[in-house]
Amino acid sequence: MNKSKVAIIGGGLAGCECAWQLARCGVGAVIFEMKPERFSPAHISEGLAELVCSNSFRSDDRETAVGQLKREMREAESLIMEAAEATRVPAGTALAVDRERFSDYVTEVVESHALIRLEHHEIQSLDDPALTGFGAVVVAAGPLASDGLAASLAEAVGNERLYFYDAIAPIVEADSVDMGKAFWASRYHPEEKDYLNCPMTEEQYMAFHAALLEAEKVQPKDFEKEVHFEGCLPIEAMAERGEKTLSFGPLKPVGLEHPETGERFYAVVQLRPENTEKTRLNMVGFQTKLTYPEQKRVFRTIPGLENAVFERLGSIHRNTYVQAPKVLGENLELKGRPGVYLAGQVTGVEGYVESTACGLWLGLHLAGKLSGREVPPPPPETALGALLLHLRTEAKNFQPSNVQFGLMPPLGKKANKRQRKGLYAARAEQAWADWMERHACAAAGQ
């Protein structure tokens, strides 16, 4: 009987959105939510879709990637977007909500829908008898999945492919770097152009080091008190070990003489391209616990980065996620566990909107699959398609990501920065409309 239904582990944003999309397409869903039987260290309310970190869904500007993603979700009749609009509070161009009213709204819709059943039961393993007989199982337990479920997931994907702490370095827009000060070269091979290098004199390095030590840091929550691993120490923690630790570590200048002048430097900050076009640059070794305003202030003291535009800022925080390109198929199904799908932050996406979008996609895909229809992923020119493509793209060091225009295919035409955003958004809008017409409506049985 349950073969036409989907079991969803977790009543957060991704889980509720997945259940809603299934239900509006005529497919039944059962949400297993452990609250109020048990709470994670971060959750305090009994309601569904509890917002823990912030009340903001970020910018609503359609010429931002997250704004475009929200536009696509609204057109797919997203429950989470509907709830956000209904409980919106003033926040400029951002979409911010009253958290309690937002949770109440989602909870009421889910509990009252004839095709959604809510069970307050903790699933501690993928082999839990409660999951038997369903057409599919979706794990949407969030970054604070219970120890038992996390252990079961680790067994399913291989322990080395499940991460419990997320070390993220900032990403800089390449055209915001002062190329009069920076140069392309690889260590020991100045003729190669694999890294963009920002060199420092001793005086500049010492000023940067001092700024790091004085900068304000994010205080960890009780559930985020992690033991730092030597391979991914926060840059400020390395600075605290000694005045020259960084200059002998990630900022070492060895083998990085200037390719034209042969000049040697006291320290060098390296930026690694994030995409083939080299429009996005990762600050190597700059994972950090500095607050966002302090990251901007301190990192802009680096020569060449005085006017840097940060597409993403750095962080180190608790976040259970998989090495998606290795363990997930095209449709977020576990390669080693057919019939089990992942949604939300556990897949390797960052943010409320992105997590919800994963749930939305799985709801549409599974509704089509269980109804005998194929619903392929949206094209990478769309915001949702680009986000899903990130989860399929092999990378030496896979890291979670927010949705960004940089994840989309290049425009194939020259345009200034402001024009590019509009062009990306317009292309995404058209691609999404085409995809919805051909696939999403069919999935919904319309």
KAFENGI-V657606 format. One line per field, one symbol per residue. phi: phi as a letter, one per 40 degrees, with the letter a starting at -180 (. if undefined). psi: psi as a letter, one per 40 degrees, with the letter a starting at -180 (. if undefined). A space follows every 10 residues. Layout:
BEGIN
phi: ???
psi: ???
END
This chain:
BEGIN
phi: .cdcbbcbch bccccccccc cccccgbcab ccbcccdabc cbcbbcccfc cccabbcgcb cccbcccccc ccccccfccc ccccccbcbd agcccbbcdc ccccccdccc cccccbbbbc accbacbddc ccgccabbcb cgcbdcdccc ccccccbgdc bbbbbbbbcc bbcdcccccc bcacabdgbc ccbcbcbbcb cccccccccc ccccccbccc cdcbcccccd cacdcccccc cicbdccbbc bccdgbcccb bgcbbcaacb bbdcaccfcb bcccgbdabc cdccdccccc ccdgbdbdbc cabcaaacac accdccbbcd bgccccadgb bbagccchbb hdcccccccc ccdccccccc bgbcbcdccc cccccccccd cbccacbcbd accacccccd cgacacdccd cccccccccc ccdcccccbc ccccgc
psi: dedeihhhhh fadddddddd dddeeehiih hhhdiediii eeidieiifh hddieheaie hefidddddd ddddeefhdd ddddddfiih fbeihiihdd dddddddddd dehdehhhhg hhheieehde eheidihhhf eiefiidddd ddddddehde ehiehhhhii hihdeehhee diihiihegd eifdihhhii iddddddddd dddeihihhi ideegihhid efiiddddde eideddeebe ehehefihdd eeiiidihhh hhheidefeh hhhhefiiei idddddddde ehhdedfhhh diiiihihhh iigdddeiad ffhhdegheh iiiadddfih iddddddddd ddddddddde efihgiiiie eidddddddd eehhidghii iihideeiii deiiiidddd dddddddddd dddddddddd dddef.
END
